[in-house]
């Protein structure tokens, strides 16, 4: 069984991280703005990076990605600007919801809270689930959390380390128990790259995988 450190080291030697491949990371790194990062993360849900960047840039140039500017336009206007990402009706509502949250809660005060409390507060906002909250927390607050997206879920399911159908919390805790904040963010990104480039949903490149020696899927398929 591969442990978290082993996975980090193996994948680190294969993939190079380009900040632009991770919308939330890129926005937080370049703006240092938690609200903008939330907006980017919401836009990225079930959408491609390319479409997300187009929608985010449309929103920034046509409206402005600030709490007040988002609250001063209608949901219909917002929906039109972000239409390219899909699910624009629900995403417009979620963006409005998080804008209202930041209108009521000052970032300076939020930043002083423990990560656990901050996570609880974010999860009270309709449209902000565990993954969205954790993406913002690990990128902007350097919290010890581990966002689990569809790529990571697929990789971990195939590895079989946590059984045939590991839950979000099980996967997150597996990594949180062994890695520090910086390592958690790095492995989160590396596993996503691995899921995109090697452990794809269809036709995974098992023979080229550097962690196939500890993968139940590889073993089960008789690909030794």
C-alpha positions in Angstrom: 0.0 0.0 0.0 1.3 3.4 -0.9 1.4 6.0 1.9 0.8 9.7 1.4 4.5 10.7 1.5 5.2 8.0 -1.1 2.5 9.2 -3.4 3.7 12.7 -3.1 7.3 11.8 -3.9 6.4 9.5 -6.8 4.1 12.0 -8.5 6.4 14.9 -7.8 9.0 13.3 -10.0 6.5 13.0 -12.9 4.5 16.1 -13.0 5.3 19.8 -12.9 2.7 22.1 -11.5 1.7 25.1 -13.6 -0.4 27.5 -11.4 -2.7 28.2 -14.4 -3.8 24.6 -14.4 -5.6 25.3 -11.1 -8.0 28.2 -11.3 -8.5 28.7 -7.5 -4.8 28.5 -6.8 -4.0 30.9 -9.6 -6.6 33.5 -8.6 -5.6 33.3 -4.9 -1.9 33.5 -5.7 -2.3 36.5 -8.0 -5.0 38.5 -6.2 -4.7 37.4 -2.5 -8.5 37.8 -2.4 -10.7 35.2 -0.7 -13.9 36.3 -2.3 -12.4 36.2 -5.8 -11.1 32.7 -5.1 -14.6 31.6 -4.0 -16.1 32.9 -7.2 -13.5 31.2 -9.3 -14.0 27.9 -7.4 -17.8 28.1 -7.9 -17.4 28.8 -11.6 -15.1 25.8 -11.9 -17.6 23.3 -10.6 -18.3 20.7 -13.3 -16.6 22.9 -15.9 -13.4 23.0 -17.8 -10.5 25.3 -16.8 -10.8 27.0 -20.2 -14.5 27.9 -19.7 -13.9 28.9 -16.1 -11.2 31.4 -17.1 -13.4 32.9 -19.8 -16.4 33.2 -17.4 -14.2 34.7 -14.6 -12.5 37.2 -17.0 -16.0 38.1 -18.4 -17.2 38.7 -14.9 -14.2 40.8 -13.9 -14.3 43.0 -17.0 -18.0 43.5 -17.3 -19.1 43.6 -13.7 -16.1 43.4 -11.4 -15.5 40.6 -8.9 -16.1 42.4 -5.7 -18.8 41.8 -3.0 -20.6 45.1 -3.7 -20.6 44.8 -7.4 -21.9 41.3 -7.4 -24.7 42.3 -4.9 -25.6 45.3 -7.1 -26.5 43.2 -10.1 -29.4 40.8 -10.6 -29.0 37.1 -10.8 -30.2 37.2 -14.4 -27.4 39.6 -15.3 -24.9 37.5 -13.5 -26.2 34.3 -15.2 -25.7 35.8 -18.6 -22.0 36.8 -17.9 -21.0 33.4 -16.7 -23.2 31.3 -19.0 -20.2 29.6 -20.7 -19.4 27.5 -17.6 -22.8 25.7 -17.5 -25.1 25.4 -14.6 -25.2 29.2 -14.6 -28.5 29.5 -12.8 -27.3 27.7 -9.7 -23.8 29.2 -9.9 -25.2 32.7 -10.1 -27.2 32.1 -7.0 -24.2 30.6 -5.1 -22.0 33.5 -6.1 -24.7 35.9 -4.7 -24.9 33.8 -1.5 -21.1 34.0 -0.9 -21.1 37.7 -1.7 -23.8 38.2 1.0 -21.8 36.1 3.4 -18.8 38.4 2.9 -21.0 41.5 3.2 -22.0 40.3 6.6 -18.6 38.9 7.7 -15.4 40.9 7.4 -12.4 39.0 6.0 -10.2 40.5 8.7 -12.3 38.9 11.4 -12.7 35.6 9.6 -8.9 35.4 9.1 -8.4 35.3 12.9 -10.7 32.3 13.3 -9.3 28.7 13.6 -9.6 26.7 10.4 -12.2 24.4 11.8 -14.5 27.2 12.7 -13.9 28.9 9.4 -14.8 25.7 7.6 -18.0 25.4 9.6 -19.0 28.9 8.7 -18.3 28.5 5.0 -20.4 25.3 4.9 -23.5 27.2 6.2 -23.6 29.1 2.8 -25.9 27.4 0.3 -23.8 26.3 -2.7 -20.6 25.9 -0.7 -19.9 22.3 -0.2 -16.9 20.5 1.4 -14.7 20.6 -1.7 -15.3 24.3 -2.5 -14.7 25.3 1.1 -11.6 23.1 1.3 -10.2 24.5 -1.9 -10.4 28.0 -0.6 -9.1 27.0 2.9 -6.0 25.2 1.6 -5.2 27.9 -1.0 -5.9 31.1 0.8 -5.7 30.3 4.5 -3.1 27.5 4.4 -5.4 25.3 6.4 -4.7 21.6 7.0 -7.5 20.4 4.8 -7.5 18.2 1.6 -10.0 19.0 -1.2 -11.2 15.8 -3.0 -12.4 16.3 -6.5 -13.6 13.7 -9.1 -10.0 13.0 -10.3 -8.7 12.3 -6.8 -11.7 10.2 -5.9 -11.1 8.1 -9.1 -7.4 7.6 -8.4 -8.0 6.7 -4.8 -10.8 4.3 -5.7 -8.6 2.5 -8.2 -5.6 2.4 -5.8 -7.9 0.6 -3.3 -6.0 1.9 -0.3 -9.3 2.9 1.4 -11.6 0.3 -0.1 -13.7 0.1 -3.2 -15.8 3.3 -2.5 -13.9 5.7 -0.2 -15.9 8.7 1.1 -14.7 12.3 0.9 -13.9 12.4 4.6 -11.9 9.1 4.5 -9.8 10.3 1.6 -9.2 13.7 3.2 -8.3 12.3 6.6 -5.9 9.7 5.0 -3.7 12.6 3.7 -4.3 15.1 6.5 -3.0 12.6 9.1 0.4 12.4 7.4 1.1 15.6 5.6 1.6 19.3 6.4 -0.3 22.2 4.8 2.1 22.8 2.0 2.3 19.1 1.2 -1.5 18.7 1.2 -1.9 21.5 -1.4 0.9 20.0 -3.5 -0.4 16.5 -3.4 -3.9 17.7 -4.1 -2.6 19.3 -7.3 -0.4 16.3 -8.3 -3.2 13.8 -7.9 -5.5 16.0 -10.1 -2.8 16.1 -12.8 -2.4 12.3 -12.4 -6.1 11.9 -12.9 -6.1 14.1 -15.9 -3.0 12.8 -17.7 -2.6 9.2 -16.6 -5.4 7.7 -14.5 -8.1 9.0 -16.9 -11.7 7.9 -16.5 -11.5 6.1 -19.9 -8.4 4.3 -21.1 -6.1 4.9 -18.2 -2.4 4.7 -19.0 -1.7 2.0 -16.4 1.5 0.8 -18.0 3.0 4.2 -17.7 1.8 4.9 -14.2 4.5 5.3 -11.5 2.3 4.1 -8.7 0.8 1.1 -10.5 2.8 -1.3 -8.2 0.4 -0.4 -5.3 -2.8 -0.1 -7.4 -5.6 -2.7 -7.0 -7.1 -1.8 -10.3 -3.8 -2.5 -12.1 -3.4 -5.8 -10.3 -7.0 -6.8 -10.9 -6.8 -6.1 -14.6 -3.8 -8.4 -14.8 -1.6 -5.7 -16.1 1.6 -6.7 -14.4 
